[in-house]
């Protein structure tokens, strides 16, 4: 099988965020790929007014999914669940969705339909540029508190400003209604509170809880590997 990892909001270089778990999977003969998301300024496209949004992210992930026919597990992290909902729909090779601290939107729903009201305190929104990003000074305490110092130091270099369009653009399909799904609740997550994750997870076919922060594929890579291999 192969694993396709769809990263969350306000970051770039998905392969870096995924690398610790990817290395452990490679040792077991499982390959993985992390598509670039245009709305985060990746793939050579800049964010800004009228720039890339959710449709471009969906197209980028869908292209990768259609490029191979081996059995595929899609791992969607945080905002990545919005992207994967549409990108993985109707792809015959996709046999499982793993949602990590993420979302399972119905067709017609957008990111703004989830969570508490108003921008989170750890986000910086620039209305003039129509972008948002994580406040660097809150990155570690909010998202990486259970990671080692090396990861905490490197993570700031992989942040990105993202188009605010992605928060209101609705998905066209809901892949989780078509293929088996597992939701991984991260019980120490300070970015997406566990109470919200458990609410989102009600739509998943299976729910697993892990004592980890927002990025368990960095802080608990062996646990994430084992979960993937069990799907």
N, C-alpha and C positions, 0 to 999 in steps of 0.2 A: 504494500500500500504506500501511499504518499500522504503527506500532510501539507495543507495550504493554510498559512497563518495570515489572518487579516488584523492588522494592528489597530489600536485605538486612536482617539482624537489627539491633535496637537503634538504628534511625534512624527519622526521620519526614520528611515533606515530600519524597516521592520526586521530585517535579518539580524540586526544587533540586539533588539529587544528579545528576540527569539533564540539567540545563539546558544545559551546554556542548555536548553532542552533539546535543541536541534542536534547538538553534538552527542548527547546521550542516545537519541533516536538513531543517529547515524551508526553508532556502535552496534545497534541491533538490526542494521540493514534497512532502515526506514529513511527515505529521503524527505526533504521538506523545502518549501519555497515561501517567501514572504513578498507578495506583490507591492510595488510602490503605489501610493494613493495620491492622485493629482491634486486633490483638495488641500493636501498638506504641503504643496509646493514641490512634490516629487515628480519624477518622470519629465523633468525639464519644463514644467508648467508653473507659472507664478500664481500665487493667490492674489485676490483683490476683487474689486467691483466687477461683476460679470465674469469672474474667473471660474476655474473648475469647481464643481460641486459634487453632490452625491451621484448623479448619473455617470460622471467620469470615473469616480471611484468604482462603481458597480461594473462599468465596462472593463476597467483594468483588471479586476479580480476575475471576472467572467472569462476574459481572454486566457488567463493562466489556467483556469479550470478546464477550458475546452481544448487546451493544448496537449492533454494526456488522457489516456483512457483507463489507467490503472485505478483500482479502488482508492477513493480519496476521503480523508477526514478533513473537514474545514474547521479550523480553530478560530473563533471570532472573539476578540477581546474588546470589551467596552463598546465604543462607537462602532467597532468592526462588526458587531451583530446587526447593525442597521444595514451596512453594506452587504454582508453575507446573505441576509434575508432575501434580497433580490438576485444577487450575483449567483447564488448556488441553486436557484430555482430551475427545475427542468434539466439539470445536468445529470445524465445517467450514471456517471462515475462516482458522484458524491454519495457515500453510503452512511455518513454520520456527520452531525454538527455538534461541536463542543463549544458552548458559550461560556466564557470566563468573565465574570463580573460584567455581564453584558445585557443585551436586549433581544426580545423576540417580537418584533413588530408585526402587526396585521397589515395586509395591503391597505395603503392609504394613511398609515400612521408615519410620523416623523420622530426624530430624536426629541423634539420639544414636547412630545406627548408623555414622556417618561420623567420620573424623578420629582423632586421638590420644585416649587415655583421660584423663578428668578435665577440669575447666574450664580454659580457656586463661588465661594469666597476665594478659591484658589485659581480662578480664571481672570484673565485680563482681556477685556473686550475693547476693541478699537473701532468705534462706529464710523470713523472717517475712512479707514482702510477696509472696513467690512471683514475684519479678521478677529480671531480670538486665540488665546494661547494660555499656557500654564504659567503662573507667576514663578519664576525660577527659585525665589527664596522659600517657596512653600512646596517645591517638588519633592524633596526627600521625606519630609515629615508627613506629607499627605499620601504619597504613592510608593515610597521605597524604604519605609522605616525598618522593614525586616530583611533588607538586602545588605550585603557586605559593603564596606567602605569603598572598595574599588568600583563596584557597580554604581554606587551613589555618586561618585565623582565623575564617572563617564556619562551618566544619563543626561546631564544638562546639555551635552554636545549633540544630543539626538532629539531635542525639542524642535517644534515647528509652529509657525503661525498657520492657522487654518481658516478657510473661507467660512463665514457665518452662514452661508447658504445651506450647509449640510444640516443645520439644526431644524430647518423648517421644510426641507424637501421630502415629500413622502415616498415610501417604497412602493413599487408596483406589484410585488409578489411576496409571499411568505414561505420560504423554503422549509422552515421547520414544520410546516403542515404536511410536507411531502416525504420527508426522510426522518429517520430516528434522530433524537436530539438528547444531549446531556448538558445540564447546567452545573457549572462549578461555582459554588458560593464561596467567596473568600472572606472568612469570618473576621479577619483583622484589617479589612479594607477601610481606609479612612477617606477615600475618594468617593466610592459608591457604597453607602452604608449597607451592612448585611440585611437590615430590615427591608430595604428596597430590592436588593438582589433576590431575596426569598419571594418577594411579591412578583418580580419579573419571571422567576423560575417556575411559576405555576403552569406556564404554557409548555414547558419542556417535558419530554417523556421520562427523564430520569434526573434526579438531583443528587449531587455529591457536595459535601462541605469539607473545606480544608482550612486549617489554621495558618493563614497566610494573608499578606497584604494584597495590594491591587495588581501586582505583577508576580504571580506564583511561578511563572516559567523562568523567572530570574532568581527568586529566593528559594523556591522548592522545586527545582527542575526534575529531580528524580521522581517526585510524586506526580508531576504532570506527565512525564514520560510513561509511568506505569498506568496512569488513567487512560492515556491514549492507546496504549498497547492492549488494553482490556476491552476497548470498544469494538 
